[in-house]
Amino acid sequence: TQTVPNPKWTEYLQFTDAVTSNESKNTGAFINRIKDLESKGCKIERLLTAAVGMSAEAGEFTEIVKKMVFQGKPWNGANKHHLVTELGDIMWYVAQGGMALDVPLDEITDMNIDKLSKRYPNGMFQEYYSENRKEGDL
């Protein structure tokens, strides 16, 4: 049997390819971009390690929570320990990111406290400020 291509799928794949950067689909361009970033002082290998690792480990953390909420996984000491272990893995990758940026972890947490203190002027979460950010509030 021969499969007939779905024209909408083919159209979508062509669109996807057209709006994808050259660095994302061409090894030579990717390598050149890495070299360019390195030449400007970017520790891209650590940034990539941090970005990919944080995402993967956050996914593992999320998977445990998902299974507890939606699939009957129990809240018990073993699962709590597993969550804490995944947080440790996430922190390892956060440390990689800090090293890549030459920023100590305490400076990162201080910056975060400062950012959130400005966002929530009374020192407590308020939905209004969560949804209505000031210009420049990342």
C-alpha positions in Angstrom: 0.0 0.0 0.0 1.1 3.5 -0.8 0.5 6.4 1.6 -0.9 9.5 0.1 0.6 12.6 1.7 -1.8 14.9 3.5 -1.6 18.3 1.7 -2.3 20.3 4.9 0.5 18.4 6.7 2.9 19.0 3.8 1.9 22.7 3.7 2.5 23.0 7.4 5.9 21.3 7.2 6.9 23.7 4.4 5.7 26.7 6.5 7.6 25.3 9.6 10.8 25.0 7.5 10.4 28.5 6.1 10.2 30.1 9.5 13.1 28.1 11.1 16.4 29.8 11.4 19.3 28.6 9.3 21.3 27.8 12.5 18.4 25.4 13.6 18.6 23.4 10.4 22.1 23.6 9.0 25.0 22.1 11.0 27.6 24.4 9.4 25.6 27.5 10.3 25.0 26.2 13.8 28.7 25.6 14.3 29.6 29.0 13.0 27.1 30.6 15.4 28.6 28.7 18.3 32.1 29.9 17.2 30.8 33.5 16.9 29.2 33.4 20.4 32.4 31.9 21.8 34.5 34.6 20.2 32.4 37.2 22.0 33.1 35.6 25.4 29.8 33.6 25.7 30.3 30.3 27.5 27.8 28.7 25.2 28.7 25.1 26.2 27.6 25.9 29.8 24.6 27.8 28.7 23.4 24.9 26.5 24.1 22.5 29.4 22.1 24.7 31.8 19.2 25.3 29.4 18.8 21.7 28.2 19.4 20.3 31.7 17.0 22.6 33.5 14.3 21.8 31.0 14.8 18.1 31.3 15.0 18.0 35.0 12.0 20.3 35.4 10.1 17.9 33.1 11.1 15.0 35.5 9.9 17.0 38.5 6.6 17.9 36.6 6.1 14.2 35.7 6.1 13.2 39.4 3.6 16.0 40.2 1.5 15.0 37.2 1.3 11.4 38.3 0.4 12.4 41.8 -2.4 14.7 40.7 -3.8 12.8 37.7 -2.7 9.2 38.0 -3.0 8.2 41.6 0.7 8.3 42.6 0.7 8.6 46.4 2.0 11.5 48.4 4.6 9.7 50.5 8.2 9.9 51.7 9.6 8.2 48.7 7.9 10.5 46.2 8.8 13.6 48.3 12.4 12.4 48.3 12.2 11.9 44.5 10.9 15.5 44.1 13.7 16.9 46.3 16.2 14.9 44.3 14.9 16.4 41.1 15.1 19.9 42.6 18.8 19.1 43.4 19.3 18.2 39.8 17.7 21.4 38.7 19.9 23.4 41.1 23.0 21.7 39.5 21.9 23.1 36.2 21.1 26.5 37.7 24.7 26.5 39.0 25.9 25.8 35.4 23.9 28.8 34.2 25.4 30.9 36.9 28.9 29.8 35.9 28.2 30.5 32.3 27.2 34.0 33.1 29.9 34.6 35.8 27.1 35.4 38.3 27.1 33.8 41.8 23.9 32.1 42.9 23.4 34.6 45.8 23.4 37.5 43.3 20.8 35.6 41.2 18.6 35.1 44.2 19.1 38.8 45.3 18.1 40.0 41.9 15.0 37.8 42.0 14.0 39.2 45.4 14.5 42.7 44.1 12.4 42.0 41.0 9.6 40.4 42.9 9.6 43.1 45.6 9.1 45.7 42.9 6.3 43.7 41.3 4.5 43.2 44.6 4.9 46.5 46.4 3.2 45.3 49.6 5.5 42.3 49.8 2.7 39.8 49.1 1.3 38.2 46.0 -1.6 40.0 44.4 -3.2 38.7 41.2 -3.5 42.3 39.8 0.3 42.8 39.8 0.8 39.3 38.4 -1.4 40.1 35.4 -0.6 43.8 35.0 3.2 44.2 34.9 5.1 47.5 34.7 7.1 48.2 31.6 10.4 46.3 31.8 9.2 43.8 34.3 10.4 40.5 33.0 
